[in-house]
């Protein structure tokens, strides 16, 4: 017995070239982590002749699988992609020395899925160890019934009033991508949580993906936010004032939740202009109380410590991949005079008091 035919293109054309799109088609599409704050019922039309900007939601078809064979759903599940799948992702730039450099194109032509969390962009360079980027074909920008494009910024966190009480803020910085920053941040969260503190955490810069968020949740953070909550699929290419604003916005919302300690992570290394510029800013110095620097080598740790020291950044410890090598850890400690703490050290409840750098006041729990 043959199966009944099922119509694929559940959309109707209008005179202006835009399309109404059915709820069923939206429901079938695999939506990504970056789009989780945009309600599906708001997705009513496809704009076929528009120039995308960062944050715009796009319905796209998977044309050829490459590096990313899965898409991270809003709940964190990694869904297998098949060629021909329709996906809902957001346009955004990407800066990842170990993966891709990519930029939002100025048209709706073929481009790439450059992050499993759901970022569409056009690759200009890639690490030699990467497979080619997964190729996608945009079918149109998603808009509401009035034809207004759906951009993540429309669903971003609102501004917060001035902080009346700021918890102690730890910042985790690193020498490069994959230096161990997220593992370090999670270990700090674990240590504070085990000590009985209510902990907030935030990924302030980077490319939209839930991996770091879930690591912070699993470590024991009571509240976790990232830049996608503020309406950005990634932070690469944002003006410096906006990145500073993001730092204050995320810390402000965490503080409103009543946490006693906050752990923030910044993506990539200090040489990335976005990261280095933020660390040098007055906003960073005003809001951050202590820094733990992650590196994959003793030389990287020494260079980072010198860079931060020249800018009067309150560096309290070193960590990261280098701690997997006792020799590298000893070299870094000797070269900098700073304690080198492994993730096991940081996850202990007393590590912060030993450094004289933890949140003050009695635990809330």
C-alpha positions in Angstrom: 0.0 0.0 0.0 1.4 3.4 -1.0 1.5 6.2 1.5 -0.6 9.3 0.8 1.2 12.3 -0.6 2.1 15.0 2.0 2.6 18.6 0.8 6.0 19.9 1.7 5.8 23.6 1.0 3.1 24.6 3.5 3.2 28.3 2.7 1.2 30.7 0.5 2.6 33.5 -1.6 1.7 37.1 -1.4 2.0 39.8 -4.0 5.1 41.3 -2.3 7.0 38.0 -2.6 6.7 37.2 1.2 5.0 34.0 2.4 2.6 33.1 5.1 4.0 30.0 6.8 2.0 27.3 8.4 2.3 26.3 12.1 2.8 22.7 11.1 5.9 23.6 9.1 7.3 25.6 11.9 6.6 22.8 14.3 8.5 20.3 12.0 11.5 22.5 11.7 14.4 21.8 14.1 14.8 25.0 16.1 18.2 25.8 17.8 19.3 26.8 21.2 19.9 30.4 20.1 16.2 30.8 19.2 14.7 29.6 22.4 13.3 32.9 23.6 11.4 33.6 20.4 7.9 32.0 20.6 7.1 29.8 17.7 3.6 31.2 17.4 5.2 34.6 16.5 6.8 32.9 13.4 4.1 33.7 10.8 5.8 34.8 7.6 8.9 34.3 5.5 10.7 37.3 4.1 12.2 36.2 0.8 14.0 39.4 -0.3 15.7 40.9 2.7 19.3 41.5 3.8 20.0 39.7 7.0 21.7 41.2 10.1 23.0 39.5 13.2 20.3 38.1 15.3 17.7 37.6 12.5 16.0 34.3 12.6 16.1 32.3 9.4 14.4 29.2 8.2 17.0 27.2 6.2 17.4 23.8 4.6 20.4 21.6 5.3 22.1 21.1 1.9 25.3 19.2 2.8 26.5 17.9 6.2 30.0 18.8 7.3 31.5 19.7 10.7 28.2 20.1 12.5 26.1 17.0 12.1 23.8 17.9 15.0 21.9 20.9 16.1 21.4 21.8 19.8 17.8 22.1 20.6 16.5 24.7 23.1 16.4 22.1 25.9 20.0 21.1 25.2 19.3 17.8 23.3 21.6 17.4 20.3 19.3 16.5 17.4 20.8 14.6 14.4 20.7 16.5 11.2 19.7 15.0 7.9 20.3 16.6 4.5 16.9 18.2 3.5 16.0 19.1 7.1 14.5 22.5 7.7 16.1 24.3 10.7 15.5 27.5 12.5 18.7 29.3 13.5 20.0 32.9 13.9 22.4 34.8 11.8 25.6 35.8 13.6 29.4 36.2 13.2 31.8 33.7 14.6 35.4 34.0 15.8 36.9 30.6 16.8 40.6 30.1 16.1 40.2 26.3 16.5 37.1 26.2 14.2 35.7 28.9 12.0 35.9 32.6 11.1 32.6 33.6 9.6 30.5 36.7 9.0 26.8 37.5 8.4 26.3 37.7 4.6 24.5 40.6 3.0 22.1 38.4 1.1 20.0 35.2 1.6 22.3 33.1 -0.5 23.8 29.7 0.6 25.9 29.9 3.7 26.9 27.7 6.6 25.9 26.4 10.0 29.0 27.5 12.0 27.9 26.5 15.5 25.8 23.6 16.7 23.9 26.0 19.0 22.3 27.5 15.9 24.4 30.2 14.1 24.1 30.8 10.4 27.0 32.7 8.7 29.4 32.5 5.8 32.8 31.0 6.5 35.9 32.9 5.4 38.6 30.8 7.1 38.8 27.6 9.1 41.2 25.5 11.2 42.9 22.8 9.1 41.6 20.1 11.5 38.0 21.0 10.9 35.8 19.3 8.3 34.1 21.7 5.8 31.3 23.6 7.4 27.8 22.3 7.1 26.1 24.0 4.1 22.6 25.4 4.4 20.3 27.2 2.0 18.2 30.0 3.6 14.6 29.9 2.7 13.7 33.3 4.2 13.9 35.4 7.3 11.2 34.7 9.8 8.8 37.5 10.7 5.6 38.1 12.6 2.2 38.6 11.1 2.8 42.3 10.5 6.0 41.5 8.5 8.4 42.7 11.2 11.5 40.4 11.1 12.1 38.4 14.2 15.5 39.3 15.7 16.8 37.9 19.0 17.2 41.4 20.4 13.4 41.7 20.5 13.3 39.0 23.2 16.4 40.0 25.1 16.7 40.8 28.8 15.5 44.3 29.8 17.8 46.8 31.3 18.3 46.7 35.1 18.4 49.6 37.5 21.7 50.4 39.3 22.9 47.7 41.6 22.1 48.3 45.3 24.1 45.2 46.2 26.8 43.6 44.1 27.9 40.1 45.0 31.6 39.1 44.7 32.3 38.6 41.0 34.9 36.1 39.7 36.0 36.3 36.1 37.6 33.4 34.2 39.8 34.5 31.4 42.1 32.5 29.2 45.1 32.4 26.9 43.1 31.0 24.0 40.1 28.9 22.9 40.2 25.5 24.6 42.5 26.6 27.4 40.2 25.2 30.0 38.1 28.2 30.8 34.7 26.5 31.1 36.1 23.7 33.2 37.7 26.3 35.5 34.5 28.3 35.8 32.5 25.2 36.6 35.0 24.2 39.3 34.8 27.6 40.9 31.0 27.3 40.9 31.2 23.9 42.4 33.5 25.1 45.2 31.3 28.0 46.1 28.1 25.9 45.9 29.7 23.2 48.2 30.5 26.0 50.7 26.8 26.8 50.8 26.7 29.9 48.7 24.0 30.8 46.2 25.9 31.1 42.9 25.1 32.9 39.7 27.0 32.4 36.5 27.2 33.9 33.1 29.0 33.4 29.7 29.5 37.0 28.7 31.1 36.6 25.3 31.4 33.9 22.7 29.2 32.1 20.1 25.7 30.8 20.9 25.8 27.3 22.3 24.3 25.7 25.4 27.4 23.6 26.3 28.9 26.1 28.7 25.6 26.9 30.2 24.8 23.3 31.0 28.3 22.9 32.5 27.6 25.7 34.8 24.2 24.4 35.7 25.6 20.9 36.4 28.3 22.4 38.6 25.6 23.8 40.9 24.9 27.3 39.8 21.5 28.5 41.0 21.0 30.9 38.0 22.8 30.9 34.7 22.6 33.4 31.9 24.5 34.1 28.7 24.7 36.7 25.9 21.9 34.9 24.0 19.6 35.8 26.8 20.4 39.4 26.1 19.5 39.0 22.4 22.8 38.2 20.7 23.6 34.9 18.8 27.3 35.8 19.3 29.4 38.7 20.5 32.1 38.9 17.8 31.8 42.1 16.0 29.7 43.9 18.6 30.9 47.5 19.4 33.0 47.8 22.7 30.2 49.8 24.4 27.7 47.0 23.8 30.0 44.3 25.2 30.5 46.4 28.3 26.8 46.9 28.5 26.3 43.1 28.3 28.7 42.6 31.2 26.7 45.0 33.4 23.3 43.6 32.2 24.1 40.0 33.0 25.7 40.7 36.3 22.7 43.0 37.2 20.2 40.3 36.4 22.1 37.7 38.4 22.4 40.1 41.4 18.6 40.6 41.3 18.2 36.9 41.9 19.9 37.2 45.3 23.0 35.2 44.6 26.1 35.8 46.8 28.8 35.0 44.3 28.9 35.4 40.5 31.2 33.5 38.1 31.6 34.9 34.6 33.5 33.5 31.7 34.8 35.4 28.7 35.5 33.5 25.4 38.8 33.0 23.6 42.0 34.7 24.6 43.1 38.1 25.7 44.4 38.9 22.2 40.9 38.8 20.8 40.1 42.5 20.6 36.6 42.0 22.0 38.0 40.2 25.1 41.0 42.4 25.6 39.0 45.6 25.2 36.5 44.5 27.8 39.1 43.6 30.3 40.8 47.0 29.9 37.5 48.8 30.3 36.5 50.8 33.4 33.3 48.7 33.5 35.3 45.5 34.0 37.4 47.0 36.7 34.4 48.3 38.5 32.4 45.1 38.4 35.0 42.3 38.7 36.6 41.5 42.0 38.9 38.6 41.2 40.3 36.9 38.1 41.4 33.3 37.5 43.4 32.8 34.3 43.3 29.5 32.4 46.1 28.5 30.1 47.3 25.4 28.3 51.0 26.1 28.9 53.3 27.8 31.5 54.5 30.3 28.9 50.9 31.2 28.1 50.2 31.6 31.9 53.3 33.8 32.3 52.3 36.0 29.3 48.7 36.3 30.5 49.8 37.2 34.0 52.1 39.9 32.7 49.4 41.3 30.4 46.9 41.4 33.3 49.4 42.8 35.8 50.3 45.7 33.5 46.6 46.6 33.5 46.1 46.3 37.3 43.6 43.4 36.9 43.2 41.5 40.2 44.6 38.1 39.2 44.3 35.7 42.1 45.2 32.3 40.6 46.1 30.3 37.5 44.3 27.2 36.2 43.3 25.5 33.0 44.8 22.7 30.8 48.3 23.4 32.2 47.3 21.9 35.5 47.2 18.4 33.9 51.0 18.6 33.7 52.8 18.8 37.1 55.9 20.1 35.4 54.0 22.9 33.5 52.1 23.8 36.7 55.4 24.1 38.6 56.9 26.2 35.8 53.9 28.6 35.8 54.0 28.9 39.6 57.7 29.7 39.7 57.5 32.2 36.8 54.5 34.1 38.1 54.5 33.6 41.9 50.8 32.8 41.7 49.0 29.7 43.0 48.2 27.2 40.2 44.9 25.4 41.0 43.5 22.4 39.3 39.8 21.9 38.8 39.9 19.5 41.8 41.4 22.3 44.0 38.9 24.9 42.8 36.0 22.5 43.5 36.8 22.3 47.2 34.7 24.4 49.4 37.6 26.2 51.1 39.7 27.2 48.1 38.4 30.8 48.0 39.0 31.5 51.7 42.6 30.1 51.4 43.1 32.7 48.7 41.4 35.4 50.8 39.2 36.2 47.8 35.8 34.8 48.4 32.3 36.3 48.9 31.8 37.8 52.4 28.9 37.2 54.7 27.2 34.1 55.9 25.9 31.5 53.5 22.2 31.8 52.6 21.5 28.1 52.4 
